[in-house]
Amino acid sequence: MSDRRLMTADNEEVVWIFVGGKNPNPSAAFSNRKSAEDWIAQTKLSGMLTAYPLNIPVYDWAIRKGIFKPLKPYQSSPKFIAGFSSAGLEHYHYEDGINQTD
């Protein structure tokens, strides 16, 4: 478990966002993974913790990293960009407060 604010690959500053279960809305944001995981374990939550880069949209981040390339016109539309997410973001899955990813 890491207690860092930066992503490993390129030392990008991130915020750690937790989304529980089937809830589409985030329930918490943390400046480091350790604080997030302590809270998730203490409250025995299930869901996903994701590191989101600061000051760059995920859509732009994925294109810059070569993870995504818009090939069709709709993939550059506001609706698509607004709903865009990337499995390339550092993320972890939890069940009853236990990390299922590591």
Buried (B, 14 or more C-beta within 10 A) or exposed (E): EEEEBEBEEEEBEBBBBBBBEEEEEBBBEBEBBBEBBBBBBEEEBBBBBBBBBEEEEBBEBBBEBEEBEBEEEEEEEEEBBEEBEBEBBBBBEBEEBEBEEE
